[in-house]
């Protein structure tokens, strides 16, 4: 099964923190997180390469931190100072090696994050 497996998510109060995790099988290149609210497109939250280069959406920079453990093929998203507008379904993705030289991006099933008092 090539689908990344997410964990974390749930309900948190504004100003609180939460950590999401996502584990992927096999040889992994880029990993990251997108989020989506009903009726809107899925937007990038943060991404990280296999060498640790990271990238963040403007709205989360300084509050969210992405990291990865290459030995475990796991990516983490530490979310601090959460706001109600961070409420969304968060999707993990991982670009996995397929065959001798192919790469395919797989998506997790999504995990709901709700920021509310």
C-alpha positions as CSV (number, residue, x, y, z in Angstrom):
1,X,0.0,0.0,0.0
2,X,1.7,3.2,-1.2
3,X,-0.7,5.7,0.5
4,X,0.8,7.8,3.2
5,X,-0.8,7.4,6.7
6,X,-1.6,10.5,8.7
7,X,-2.1,10.9,12.4
8,X,-3.0,13.8,14.6
9,X,-5.7,16.3,14.1
10,X,-8.8,17.0,16.1
11,X,-10.1,20.0,18.0
12,X,-7.9,22.7,19.5
13,X,-8.6,26.1,21.0
14,X,-7.4,29.3,19.3
15,X,-3.8,30.0,20.3
16,X,-3.2,26.3,20.9
17,X,-0.8,23.8,19.3
18,X,-1.1,20.6,17.4
19,X,1.3,18.2,15.6
20,X,0.4,16.2,12.6
21,X,2.5,13.2,11.5
22,X,2.6,11.3,8.2
23,X,4.5,8.1,7.4
24,X,5.1,6.8,3.8
25,X,6.5,3.5,2.5
26,X,9.5,3.0,0.3
27,X,11.9,5.5,-1.1
28,X,10.6,9.0,-0.6
29,X,11.6,12.3,-2.2
30,X,9.5,15.4,-1.4
31,X,6.9,15.4,1.4
32,X,4.5,18.0,2.7
33,X,1.0,19.1,3.6
34,X,-1.9,20.8,1.9
35,X,-5.2,21.8,3.4
36,X,-8.7,22.3,2.1
37,X,-11.9,23.8,3.3
38,X,-15.3,22.9,1.7
39,X,-15.9,24.6,-1.6
40,X,-12.3,25.8,-2.0
41,X,-9.2,24.4,-3.7
42,X,-6.5,22.4,-1.9
43,X,-3.7,24.8,-1.0
44,X,-0.1,24.1,0.0
45,X,0.7,24.6,3.7
46,X,4.4,23.5,3.8
47,X,6.8,21.2,2.0
48,X,10.2,19.7,2.6
49,X,12.7,18.0,0.4
50,X,14.7,14.9,1.3
51,X,17.7,17.2,2.1
52,X,15.6,19.4,4.4
53,X,14.9,22.4,2.3
54,X,11.5,23.7,3.4
55,X,8.8,26.0,2.0
56,X,5.8,27.6,3.7
57,X,2.6,29.3,2.7
58,X,2.6,33.0,3.7
59,X,-0.2,32.6,6.2
60,X,1.6,30.0,8.3
61,X,5.2,31.2,8.2
62,X,6.5,31.7,11.7
63,X,3.7,29.6,13.2
64,X,4.0,26.2,11.6
65,X,7.2,24.1,11.3
66,X,7.7,21.2,9.0
67,X,10.3,18.5,9.6
68,X,11.0,15.0,8.6
69,X,12.7,11.9,9.8
70,X,14.2,10.2,6.8
71,X,15.0,7.0,8.7
72,X,11.3,6.6,9.4
73,X,10.0,8.2,6.1
74,X,7.9,10.4,8.3
75,X,7.0,14.1,8.0
76,X,5.7,16.2,10.8
77,X,3.8,19.5,10.9
78,X,4.1,21.4,14.2
79,X,1.3,24.0,14.3
80,X,1.5,26.7,16.9
81,X,-0.6,29.8,17.6
82,X,-3.5,28.2,15.8
83,X,-6.3,30.4,14.4
84,X,-9.8,29.6,13.5
85,X,-8.9,30.2,9.8
86,X,-6.5,27.3,10.1
87,X,-9.5,25.0,10.3
88,X,-9.4,22.6,7.4
89,X,-8.8,19.0,6.3
90,X,-5.1,18.6,6.1
91,X,-3.6,16.2,3.5
92,X,-0.2,14.8,3.5
93,X,1.6,13.9,0.3
94,X,4.7,12.0,-0.5
95,X,6.6,11.5,-3.8
96,X,7.6,7.9,-3.9
97,X,10.0,6.0,-6.2
98,X,8.2,3.6,-8.5
99,X,10.2,1.1,-10.5
100,X,13.7,1.8,-11.6
101,X,13.4,5.6,-12.2
102,X,9.8,6.7,-11.8
103,X,8.3,9.0,-9.2
104,X,4.7,9.2,-8.2
105,X,3.0,11.5,-5.7
106,X,0.6,9.8,-3.3
107,X,-1.9,11.5,-1.0
108,X,-3.0,10.6,2.5
109,X,-6.7,10.3,3.4
110,X,-6.8,13.6,5.1
111,X,-7.2,14.6,8.8
112,X,-9.6,17.2,10.2
113,X,-8.1,20.1,12.2
114,X,-10.7,22.3,13.9
115,X,-9.6,25.5,15.7
116,X,-12.5,26.7,17.9
117,X,-13.3,27.7,21.4
